[in-house]
Amino acid sequence: MRLHVDKEADALYLRLDDSKVIESEEIAPGVVVDYNRKNAVVGVEVLYLSKRAPKSRRKNILPPAPPPRWCCMTNRRRNTAHNPA
């Protein structure tokens, strides 16, 4: 199981397993469920995440932004092979 929060898209995606997504269905406004070939739920996406949580709790839902991929001191790309960002 993996959880991914995208601040720019204001969305949360919960992936339950690695099987291929065959079909997606919006089951409620801004809530999309992904199904595999056996019609089992393999993912859930929640859109407009910041609007669904009270303002006082938004900091706890949205993680801090990842560090930049470019190092401003040396102007070289960071090695992401062992530490993806």
N, C-alpha and C positions, 0 to 999 in steps of 0.2 A: 504494500500500500504506500502511495506517495501523495504528498500534498504540495501543491504549487500555488503561490499567490503572486499575481501579476499586478503590481501597483499601477502601471500605465494603462492596462486594460480594465482596471478596477474589477478584477475577477479572481475567483478561487477555483482550482480544479483538483478534485480528489480522484486519483486513479487507483482502482481496486486490484487490478492484475494487469498482466502484459498481453493479454489476448487482443487480437485485431478488432478494432471497432468497425462494425458492419452498418449500424444504423444509429442515428441520434434522434431524440424526441424532446421537444420543449414541453415539459410536464406542467409548468407554471410560468408566468412571466419572468424571464431571466434565469430560469432553472432548466438546464439541459442534461438529459441522461443519455449515456452512451451504452449500446448493447453489442455483445459479440454474436457469433453465428448461432450459438445455443440460446439466444435471446436472454442471456444473463446480463445484469448490470455490471459494467466494467469501469464506468467513470461517471462523475457528476460534476457539472460546471455551474457555478453560481455567479451571475453577472451583477453589476451594480452593487458590489460588496459594501462599499463605504456608505451607501444609502440604506442598507439593510440593518446596520448596526447603530446603536445610539452613539452620538458624537463622543461621549466620554469613554467608550470602549474601542474606538477605531484604532488607536495606537496599538492595542493588544492584538488586533487582527492582522493589520498590515505590517509585515516585517520591515526593518530598515533596508534602504537601497543597498544592493551589492556594491562592493568596491569597483572602481573603474577598471576596465581591461587594459588601459594604457597607464603606464606609470608617468606621472607628470615630472618627476625629477630626472629621469634618464631618457624619456621620450621613446622607450622601447616597449613592445608588447609583452605583457606578462605571460609566462609559461602557464597555459591552462591544461596541459596534458594530464597532470597529476592532481590539479586542484581546479576543476571547472567552476566558473562563476555564473 
